Amino acid sequence: MKLASLKGGRDGRLIVVSRDLTRAADASAVAPTLRDALDDWAAAEPRLQEIADSLGVVEGQELTDGQMLDVTEAMIRYNR
């Protein structure tokens, strides 16, 4: 499962990103931000995993080039 934040507000908006980084699904119904998801991970993780699994079956929102760059940069920073 790949999680990311789209720019907006102080902590951004939580999304789940497809494995190939081309599609994303809004996850703000689970937690408004990544920080909120991590704070209540036991409750958020199963619901986020359902969203991630659905991205492999149904199409999510296509990411724009700018959004894809933001997601990729965030993942690079996280993995360092």
Phi, psi and omega in degrees: 000133178244124178249149179209169176238130172273147181302142178150125182070190183292315185248008180078183181243130184288132173226159171252132186249141178295160182303324182271005177064023180257341182229155178213155176233137178296134180240016184292343175289334177277310179204135182297327182224164176298322178301316179296321179297317180292325179295331179233050187303321182301323179276324186282323188303312181297322180289322177293323178296322176299317178296315180299316179297323181292334179295336178280344184252316181244159181281136171264190177289132176292135177277138174285166178303318180295318178294319180297319178296316179300316181295315181296316179298320179296321180292323178295315179298319182294322185281353180282000000 
